[in-house]
Amino acid sequence: MADPTLTAHTLAHDDYDRYFDVFSDALMADRREQLRERFRPVFRPERSHGVFDGTELVGVGGLMAPEITLPGAVSCPLAAVTAVGVRPGHRRRGVLTTLMRAQLDALREAATEPIAALFASEGAIYGRFGYAVGSEEARLALPRGAAFRPTVEVDPRPVREVGRTEALELLRRVHPAVADQRIGWLTRDEGAWHARVLHEETGADGTGALRYAVHPEGYALYRPKSNWTARGPAYEIHVQEVAATTPRAYATLWRHLLDLDLVGEVRWNKAAVDEPVTNLLADPRLAVRDVSDALWVRLVDLDRALRARRYSAPLDVVIEVTDSFCPWNAGRRRLRIDEDGVADVAPSDASAQLAVDTTHLAAAYLGGTSLSALGRAGLVTELGTGALRRTSRAFAAEHAPHCPEGF
Ligand SMILES: CC(=O)SCCNC(=O)CCNC(=O)[C@H](O)C(C)(C)COP(=O)(O)OP(=O)(O)OC[C@H]1O[C@@H](n2cnc3c(N)ncnc32)[C@H](O)[C@@H]1OP(=O)(O)O
């Protein structure tokens, strides 16, 4: 139960500095002035909520508005929740709860984005608000020189390392073409490119400035981290993003990364769990993967969310849905999916064949978790024979969802 003295409302343009101070206090952030200026251009006061104790700003959270690619390669407006923090000394009295209430009510009223998503700092925070792990990511590590299968075609056209200005035109062309096809990838406007991807500052973890490796059909962005050992150089390559419109360009870019001199290991901390480079390796065991939660998804308007994506099989099922934090989603509805994977959703009085909370539908929404697995965990209840298997098959997606950036 939130402290009744707390109030929440959206902010004004000149609230940016105090918004940023609360957030960076909450994150115990260093390099504050650098970060303050990096994020200033993307501050949207009308999409940023503050929680106040009297006149003191004690909690903040923002919303960005990219589009996300859903199963079936369809695009959908996304409320991307970012920069959430509560000032130390004001915690565990409901500031975050007040913020989540204000955000979700505002999203419902605006009726623009049917789903919200975030990257969680800690895994125990957001489940109570109906967010669930919708995609995972792999910390992928590959040793220098890891060989590809003999049949892998690598383009003889060399990958070139270019400066930022030259790279930008290609990045702006390739990224949307890839993002349109990849479940979980987001569109980027100019502000997003600069704030989230192209900032040149040296990484806090000792990595160097961003480098741009380009091919006519793709690019790899990475930062080197130098390391000189008694046995010689063993640099780490920290990949920020690899995007390619053809399998050949993809393989060629990875070959370039794996063959860089001075290097011991190539790492990508936000790779897809089904990142294709692991399938290119002659010895797949060379790819070490450590999987963790990535995008947490909240179905804000369940019916619109269900209609927004495409499905893998026809279906006709009646589902009883619960949702304690967003009760407007609760109730029984019939979900019908046609041969093209397009959904129709309508209220229903018929007997339910499945019972599930929106949190668990959110986990299955991008296809990252199967409803069958959630059923085996006791989180989806089958009330009609075969309903879980059929619904799970329809919710399956063409590949693992992936979001290669953080926000
Ligand atoms: C999308 C993003 O930006 S992720 C970044 C989130 N920010 C951070 O992690 C910065 C550091 N942490 C903080 O600022 C705060 O501790 C927050 C935002 C995580 C939580 O804020 P609070 O105002 O303390 O949360 P609030 O009081 O509303 O807690 C609601 C419930 O969640 C629980 N909870 C809150 N934070 C946590 C946590 N880190 N771990 C486990 N449970 C938590 C509370 O115990 C409470 O449970 P209850 O309802 O059973 O009593």
The ligand as an ORCA input file, in Angstrom:
! r2SCAN-3c Opt
* xyz 0 1
  C      13.277      0.276    -15.981
  C      14.404      0.731    -15.042
  O      14.793      1.845    -15.132
  S      15.088     -0.373    -13.975
  C      15.922      0.609    -12.737
  C      15.182      0.598    -11.441
  N      15.924      1.435    -10.517
  C      16.834      0.955     -9.623
  O      17.066     -0.239     -9.505
  C      17.537      1.994     -8.791
  C      17.702      1.552     -7.339
  N      16.424      1.205     -6.717
  C      15.406      2.064     -6.555
  O      15.433      3.210     -7.000
  C      14.181      1.562     -5.792
  O      14.602      0.693     -4.776
  C      13.147      0.830     -6.661
  C      12.723      1.728     -7.820
  C      13.725     -0.461     -7.236
  C      11.951      0.455     -5.793
  O      11.327      1.637     -5.338
  P      10.447      1.681     -3.992
  O       9.770      2.984     -3.974
  O      11.268      1.295     -2.838
  O       9.381      0.536     -4.292
  P       7.967      0.361     -3.542
  O       8.055      0.879     -2.154
  O       6.864      0.902     -4.385
  O       7.908     -1.228     -3.542
  C       6.825     -1.967     -4.005
  C       7.048     -3.407     -3.637
  O       8.169     -3.892     -4.373
  C       9.152     -4.447     -3.495
  N      10.468     -4.079     -4.012
  C      10.868     -2.854     -4.381
  N      12.142     -2.896     -4.810
  C      12.533     -4.162     -4.693
  C      13.764     -4.836     -4.970
  N      14.833     -4.154     -5.446
  N      13.830     -6.153     -4.735
  C      12.757     -6.821     -4.258
  N      11.553     -6.241     -3.974
  C      11.462     -4.918     -4.198
  C       8.889     -3.768     -2.161
  O       9.376     -4.521     -1.095
  C       7.386     -3.662     -2.167
  O       6.827     -4.914     -1.805
  P       5.461     -5.018     -0.948
  O       4.410     -4.351     -1.793
  O       5.266     -6.486     -0.823
  O       5.720     -4.294      0.309
*
